[in-house]
């Protein structure tokens, strides 16, 4: 499988969330060889979308001459688009959001009704693509933190999307937290292997992944330096 990872963290390889993503990919590789490419969005020249819609009217040609043409080509060559990012103000970091905005050239102005909503008709064939979001958060609970980012991702990619959200993610870069982070990363790898084999993650396993590693009050006290 050709996997394109869009790493939206400005910390790039040192990202807490990329620790989770790397474990997930290692699990996928346990099932079968994977062709993995990683784009650190912070390193790319990506202009902001101006909403002129030129690309949607003229066959996908954008007014900006930057790195997006190459990125769009790599997206279309992939089987899985994996967005790895920490929650920033309940959404994506700016560099990743700018990239997602600039995927407009893949669509046309024409629209069609799909289920209960309308969607733009594609100018390119990306029907084979699956979409996975792995998102970390510095807060100790999953509720009232991930919902906006997860809702946006599901609306963007509809039925082909899978969302993994993990709270307390700064612990993955804390060696003293290994007693809880190592078992959690093993669960993440298990989920990766399951996803590679079946295209989904069992609800029970997904619930385990998205739960706090230590009690919320204990985590908050550690962050606040009151323990």
ROPA-990929 format. One record per residue (C-alpha): residue in one letter; residue number from 0; x, y, z. Coordinates in nm, 3 decimals, always signed. Example, Ala and Ser with C-alpha at 12.3 -4.5 7.8 and 13.67 -1.06 7.14 Angstrom:
BEGIN
{r->a | k->0 | east->+1.230 | north->-0.450 | up->+0.780}
{r->s | k->1 | east->+1.367 | north->-0.106 | up->+0.714}
This chain:
BEGIN
{r->x | k->0 | east->+0.000 | north->+0.000 | up->+0.000}
{r->x | k->1 | east->+0.123 | north->+0.350 | up->-0.082}
{r->x | k->2 | east->+0.079 | north->+0.567 | up->+0.227}
{r->x | k->3 | east->+0.123 | north->+0.942 | up->+0.219}
{r->x | k->4 | east->+0.159 | north->+1.093 | up->+0.567}
{r->x | k->5 | east->+0.080 | north->+1.462 | up->+0.602}
{r->x | k->6 | east->+0.253 | north->+1.557 | up->+0.926}
{r->x | k->7 | east->+0.090 | north->+1.882 | up->+1.033}
{r->x | k->8 | east->+0.299 | north->+1.934 | up->+1.346}
{r->x | k->9 | east->+0.555 | north->+2.217 | up->+1.336}
{r->x | k->10 | east->+0.773 | north->+1.988 | up->+1.550}
{r->x | k->11 | east->+0.802 | north->+1.751 | up->+1.253}
{r->x | k->12 | east->+0.965 | north->+1.421 | up->+1.358}
{r->x | k->13 | east->+0.971 | north->+1.524 | up->+1.724}
{r->x | k->14 | east->+0.593 | north->+1.557 | up->+1.731}
{r->x | k->15 | east->+0.406 | north->+1.376 | up->+2.010}
{r->x | k->16 | east->+0.143 | north->+1.276 | up->+1.756}
{r->x | k->17 | east->+0.405 | north->+1.137 | up->+1.515}
{r->x | k->18 | east->+0.511 | north->+0.896 | up->+1.791}
{r->x | k->19 | east->+0.157 | north->+0.758 | up->+1.771}
{r->x | k->20 | east->+0.154 | north->+0.763 | up->+1.390}
{r->x | k->21 | east->+0.487 | north->+0.580 | up->+1.367}
{r->x | k->22 | east->+0.353 | north->+0.308 | up->+1.597}
{r->x | k->23 | east->+0.041 | north->+0.275 | up->+1.382}
{r->x | k->24 | east->+0.250 | north->+0.242 | up->+1.065}
{r->x | k->25 | east->+0.477 | north->-0.015 | up->+1.231}
{r->x | k->26 | east->+0.164 | north->-0.219 | up->+1.301}
{r->x | k->27 | east->+0.060 | north->-0.192 | up->+0.938}
{r->x | k->28 | east->+0.403 | north->-0.316 | up->+0.836}
{r->x | k->29 | east->+0.357 | north->-0.623 | up->+1.056}
{r->x | k->30 | east->+0.075 | north->-0.725 | up->+0.825}
{r->x | k->31 | east->+0.246 | north->-0.637 | up->+0.494}
{r->x | k->32 | east->+0.515 | north->-0.418 | up->+0.343}
{r->x | k->33 | east->+0.407 | north->-0.056 | up->+0.310}
{r->x | k->34 | east->+0.543 | north->+0.222 | up->+0.089}
{r->x | k->35 | east->+0.544 | north->+0.519 | up->+0.328}
{r->x | k->36 | east->+0.620 | north->+0.880 | up->+0.235}
{r->x | k->37 | east->+0.607 | north->+1.163 | up->+0.488}
{r->x | k->38 | east->+0.549 | north->+1.530 | up->+0.412}
{r->x | k->39 | east->+0.619 | north->+1.776 | up->+0.691}
{r->x | k->40 | east->+0.375 | north->+2.048 | up->+0.593}
{r->x | k->41 | east->+0.568 | north->+2.318 | up->+0.781}
{r->x | k->42 | east->+0.860 | north->+2.269 | up->+0.538}
{r->x | k->43 | east->+0.653 | north->+2.319 | up->+0.224}
{r->x | k->44 | east->+0.582 | north->+2.637 | up->+0.031}
{r->x | k->45 | east->+0.204 | north->+2.644 | up->+0.031}
{r->x | k->46 | east->+0.028 | north->+2.971 | up->-0.046}
{r->x | k->47 | east->-0.313 | north->+3.037 | up->+0.102}
{r->x | k->48 | east->-0.616 | north->+2.962 | up->-0.113}
{r->x | k->49 | east->-0.775 | north->+3.289 | up->-0.230}
{r->x | k->50 | east->-1.114 | north->+3.136 | up->-0.313}
{r->x | k->51 | east->-1.095 | north->+3.252 | up->-0.676}
{r->x | k->52 | east->-1.207 | north->+2.905 | up->-0.797}
{r->x | k->53 | east->-0.992 | north->+2.931 | up->-1.110}
{r->x | k->54 | east->-0.866 | north->+2.578 | up->-1.050}
{r->x | k->55 | east->-1.221 | north->+2.441 | up->-1.041}
{r->x | k->56 | east->-1.305 | north->+2.599 | up->-1.377}
{r->x | k->57 | east->-0.989 | north->+2.544 | up->-1.580}
{r->x | k->58 | east->-0.899 | north->+2.179 | up->-1.529}
{r->x | k->59 | east->-0.726 | north->+2.203 | up->-1.194}
{r->x | k->60 | east->-0.464 | north->+2.470 | up->-1.267}
{r->x | k->61 | east->-0.406 | north->+2.692 | up->-0.962}
{r->x | k->62 | east->-0.297 | north->+3.056 | up->-0.979}
{r->x | k->63 | east->-0.018 | north->+2.982 | up->-0.729}
{r->x | k->64 | east->+0.315 | north->+2.833 | up->-0.839}
{r->x | k->65 | east->+0.432 | north->+2.653 | up->-0.526}
{r->x | k->66 | east->+0.474 | north->+2.302 | up->-0.385}
{r->x | k->67 | east->+0.106 | north->+2.205 | up->-0.408}
{r->x | k->68 | east->+0.123 | north->+2.070 | up->-0.764}
{r->x | k->69 | east->+0.374 | north->+1.806 | up->-0.654}
{r->x | k->70 | east->+0.175 | north->+1.733 | up->-0.337}
{r->x | k->71 | east->-0.150 | north->+1.684 | up->-0.530}
{r->x | k->72 | east->+0.029 | north->+1.444 | up->-0.766}
{r->x | k->73 | east->+0.157 | north->+1.245 | up->-0.467}
{r->x | k->74 | east->-0.192 | north->+1.237 | up->-0.314}
{r->x | k->75 | east->-0.339 | north->+1.093 | up->-0.634}
{r->x | k->76 | east->-0.065 | north->+0.827 | up->-0.648}
{r->x | k->77 | east->-0.143 | north->+0.709 | up->-0.294}
{r->x | k->78 | east->-0.379 | north->+0.448 | up->-0.151}
{r->x | k->79 | east->-0.399 | north->+0.600 | up->+0.198}
{r->x | k->80 | east->-0.381 | north->+0.963 | up->+0.300}
{r->x | k->81 | east->-0.282 | north->+0.977 | up->+0.667}
{r->x | k->82 | east->-0.317 | north->+1.315 | up->+0.836}
{r->x | k->83 | east->-0.114 | north->+1.327 | up->+1.157}
{r->x | k->84 | east->-0.148 | north->+1.642 | up->+1.366}
{r->x | k->85 | east->-0.193 | north->+1.784 | up->+1.716}
{r->x | k->86 | east->-0.507 | north->+1.980 | up->+1.797}
{r->x | k->87 | east->-0.451 | north->+2.354 | up->+1.752}
{r->x | k->88 | east->-0.742 | north->+2.566 | up->+1.876}
{r->x | k->89 | east->-0.969 | north->+2.262 | up->+1.825}
{r->x | k->90 | east->-0.862 | north->+2.217 | up->+1.463}
{r->x | k->91 | east->-0.566 | north->+2.155 | up->+1.235}
{r->x | k->92 | east->-0.236 | north->+2.345 | up->+1.255}
{r->x | k->93 | east->-0.221 | north->+2.625 | up->+0.998}
{r->x | k->94 | east->+0.022 | north->+2.463 | up->+0.753}
{r->x | k->95 | east->-0.191 | north->+2.150 | up->+0.722}
{r->x | k->96 | east->-0.512 | north->+2.351 | up->+0.693}
{r->x | k->97 | east->-0.354 | north->+2.556 | up->+0.413}
{r->x | k->98 | east->-0.267 | north->+2.232 | up->+0.231}
{r->x | k->99 | east->-0.619 | north->+2.092 | up->+0.271}
{r->x | k->100 | east->-0.768 | north->+2.420 | up->+0.143}
{r->x | k->101 | east->-0.549 | north->+2.392 | up->-0.165}
{r->x | k->102 | east->-0.688 | north->+2.051 | up->-0.265}
{r->x | k->103 | east->-0.965 | north->+2.240 | up->-0.448}
{r->x | k->104 | east->-0.805 | north->+2.163 | up->-0.789}
{r->x | k->105 | east->-0.916 | north->+1.802 | up->-0.742}
{r->x | k->106 | east->-1.280 | north->+1.918 | up->-0.764}
{r->x | k->107 | east->-1.494 | north->+2.103 | up->-1.017}
{r->x | k->108 | east->-1.761 | north->+2.369 | up->-0.968}
{r->x | k->109 | east->-2.028 | north->+2.114 | up->-1.061}
{r->x | k->110 | east->-2.201 | north->+1.948 | up->-0.768}
{r->x | k->111 | east->-2.414 | north->+1.644 | up->-0.699}
{r->x | k->112 | east->-2.626 | north->+1.524 | up->-0.412}
{r->x | k->113 | east->-2.475 | north->+1.239 | up->-0.211}
{r->x | k->114 | east->-2.705 | north->+1.121 | up->+0.066}
{r->x | k->115 | east->-2.832 | north->+1.427 | up->+0.249}
{r->x | k->116 | east->-2.575 | north->+1.676 | up->+0.125}
{r->x | k->117 | east->-2.418 | north->+1.814 | up->-0.190}
{r->x | k->118 | east->-2.057 | north->+1.753 | up->-0.293}
{r->x | k->119 | east->-1.841 | north->+1.889 | up->-0.573}
{r->x | k->120 | east->-1.778 | north->+1.646 | up->-0.859}
{r->x | k->121 | east->-1.412 | north->+1.555 | up->-0.889}
{r->x | k->122 | east->-1.183 | north->+1.660 | up->-1.172}
{r->x | k->123 | east->-0.950 | north->+1.371 | up->-1.084}
{r->x | k->124 | east->-1.008 | north->+1.008 | up->-0.991}
{r->x | k->125 | east->-0.923 | north->+0.959 | up->-0.624}
{r->x | k->126 | east->-1.188 | north->+0.692 | up->-0.560}
{r->x | k->127 | east->-0.925 | north->+0.441 | up->-0.443}
{r->x | k->128 | east->-0.807 | north->+0.669 | up->-0.163}
{r->x | k->129 | east->-0.876 | north->+0.597 | up->+0.201}
{r->x | k->130 | east->-0.830 | north->+0.861 | up->+0.468}
{r->x | k->131 | east->-0.700 | north->+0.830 | up->+0.822}
{r->x | k->132 | east->-0.669 | north->+1.098 | up->+1.088}
{r->x | k->133 | east->-0.440 | north->+1.047 | up->+1.388}
{r->x | k->134 | east->-0.469 | north->+1.337 | up->+1.628}
{r->x | k->135 | east->-0.308 | north->+1.403 | up->+1.965}
{r->x | k->136 | east->-0.409 | north->+1.650 | up->+2.231}
{r->x | k->137 | east->-0.241 | north->+1.795 | up->+2.542}
{r->x | k->138 | east->-0.557 | north->+1.784 | up->+2.748}
{r->x | k->139 | east->-0.643 | north->+1.478 | up->+2.963}
{r->x | k->140 | east->-0.984 | north->+1.406 | up->+2.815}
{r->x | k->141 | east->-1.114 | north->+1.325 | up->+2.468}
{r->x | k->142 | east->-1.453 | north->+1.495 | up->+2.502}
{r->x | k->143 | east->-1.485 | north->+1.866 | up->+2.419}
{r->x | k->144 | east->-1.145 | north->+1.875 | up->+2.248}
{r->x | k->145 | east->-1.132 | north->+1.665 | up->+1.931}
{r->x | k->146 | east->-1.489 | north->+1.706 | up->+1.807}
{r->x | k->147 | east->-1.439 | north->+2.003 | up->+1.566}
{r->x | k->148 | east->-1.131 | north->+1.851 | up->+1.400}
{r->x | k->149 | east->-1.291 | north->+1.506 | up->+1.375}
{r->x | k->150 | east->-1.616 | north->+1.650 | up->+1.234}
{r->x | k->151 | east->-1.426 | north->+1.847 | up->+0.970}
{r->x | k->152 | east->-1.223 | north->+1.542 | up->+0.870}
{r->x | k->153 | east->-1.532 | north->+1.323 | up->+0.835}
{r->x | k->154 | east->-1.711 | north->+1.588 | up->+0.629}
{r->x | k->155 | east->-1.407 | north->+1.622 | up->+0.404}
{r->x | k->156 | east->-1.362 | north->+1.251 | up->+0.344}
{r->x | k->157 | east->-1.699 | north->+1.098 | up->+0.432}
{r->x | k->158 | east->-1.734 | north->+0.720 | up->+0.428}
{r->x | k->159 | east->-1.368 | north->+0.644 | up->+0.354}
{r->x | k->160 | east->-1.239 | north->+0.807 | up->+0.672}
{r->x | k->161 | east->-1.115 | north->+0.668 | up->+1.004}
{r->x | k->162 | east->-1.045 | north->+0.891 | up->+1.303}
{r->x | k->163 | east->-0.808 | north->+0.811 | up->+1.592}
{r->x | k->164 | east->-0.788 | north->+1.069 | up->+1.873}
{r->x | k->165 | east->-0.556 | north->+1.027 | up->+2.169}
{r->x | k->166 | east->-0.549 | north->+1.259 | up->+2.473}
{r->x | k->167 | east->-0.249 | north->+1.317 | up->+2.703}
{r->x | k->168 | east->-0.021 | north->+1.286 | up->+2.399}
{r->x | k->169 | east->+0.274 | north->+1.488 | up->+2.545}
{r->x | k->170 | east->+0.338 | north->+1.182 | up->+2.762}
{r->x | k->171 | east->+0.472 | north->+0.999 | up->+2.456}
{r->x | k->172 | east->+0.783 | north->+1.218 | up->+2.464}
{r->x | k->173 | east->+0.829 | north->+1.180 | up->+2.840}
{r->x | k->174 | east->+1.062 | north->+0.884 | up->+2.923}
{r->x | k->175 | east->+0.929 | north->+0.867 | up->+3.281}
{r->x | k->176 | east->+0.581 | north->+0.792 | up->+3.141}
{r->x | k->177 | east->+0.696 | north->+0.475 | up->+2.961}
{r->x | k->178 | east->+0.505 | north->+0.254 | up->+3.204}
{r->x | k->179 | east->+0.180 | north->+0.375 | up->+3.042}
{r->x | k->180 | east->+0.292 | north->+0.497 | up->+2.699}
{r->x | k->181 | east->+0.465 | north->+0.176 | up->+2.590}
{r->x | k->182 | east->+0.150 | north->-0.037 | up->+2.640}
{r->x | k->183 | east->-0.055 | north->+0.231 | up->+2.463}
{r->x | k->184 | east->+0.178 | north->+0.236 | up->+2.164}
{r->x | k->185 | east->+0.150 | north->-0.144 | up->+2.150}
{r->x | k->186 | east->-0.227 | north->-0.100 | up->+2.125}
{r->x | k->187 | east->-0.174 | north->+0.159 | up->+1.850}
{r->x | k->188 | east->+0.043 | north->-0.089 | up->+1.658}
{r->x | k->189 | east->-0.227 | north->-0.353 | up->+1.702}
{r->x | k->190 | east->-0.478 | north->-0.110 | up->+1.554}
{r->x | k->191 | east->-0.243 | north->-0.041 | up->+1.263}
{r->x | k->192 | east->-0.211 | north->-0.410 | up->+1.185}
{r->x | k->193 | east->-0.588 | north->-0.450 | up->+1.207}
{r->x | k->194 | east->-0.643 | north->-0.152 | up->+0.978}
{r->x | k->195 | east->-0.397 | north->-0.287 | up->+0.720}
{r->x | k->196 | east->-0.572 | north->-0.624 | up->+0.725}
{r->x | k->197 | east->-0.938 | north->-0.518 | up->+0.731}
{r->x | k->198 | east->-0.953 | north->-0.148 | up->+0.644}
{r->x | k->199 | east->-1.104 | north->-0.062 | up->+0.982}
{r->x | k->200 | east->-1.043 | north->-0.069 | up->+1.358}
{r->x | k->201 | east->-1.274 | north->-0.258 | up->+1.592}
{r->x | k->202 | east->-1.484 | north->-0.018 | up->+1.805}
{r->x | k->203 | east->-1.362 | north->-0.171 | up->+2.131}
{r->x | k->204 | east->-0.997 | north->-0.121 | up->+2.035}
{r->x | k->205 | east->-1.065 | north->+0.231 | up->+1.911}
{r->x | k->206 | east->-1.230 | north->+0.315 | up->+2.242}
{r->x | k->207 | east->-0.922 | north->+0.191 | up->+2.426}
{r->x | k->208 | east->-0.694 | north->+0.405 | up->+2.210}
{r->x | k->209 | east->-0.899 | north->+0.718 | up->+2.268}
{r->x | k->210 | east->-0.915 | north->+0.683 | up->+2.647}
{r->x | k->211 | east->-0.681 | north->+0.861 | up->+2.894}
{r->x | k->212 | east->-0.368 | north->+0.668 | up->+2.990}
{r->x | k->213 | east->-0.378 | north->+0.794 | up->+3.350}
{r->x | k->214 | east->-0.667 | north->+0.951 | up->+3.545}
{r->x | k->215 | east->-0.755 | north->+1.300 | up->+3.423}
{r->x | k->216 | east->-0.698 | north->+1.464 | up->+3.761}
{r->x | k->217 | east->-0.354 | north->+1.303 | up->+3.797}
{r->x | k->218 | east->-0.248 | north->+1.416 | up->+3.450}
{r->x | k->219 | east->-0.368 | north->+1.773 | up->+3.512}
{r->x | k->220 | east->-0.183 | north->+1.782 | up->+3.843}
{r->x | k->221 | east->+0.142 | north->+1.669 | up->+3.674}
{r->x | k->222 | east->+0.108 | north->+1.933 | up->+3.402}
{r->x | k->223 | east->+0.031 | north->+2.199 | up->+3.662}
{r->x | k->224 | east->+0.327 | north->+2.093 | up->+3.879}
{r->x | k->225 | east->+0.112 | north->+2.031 | up->+4.184}
{r->x | k->226 | east->+0.230 | north->+1.673 | up->+4.249}
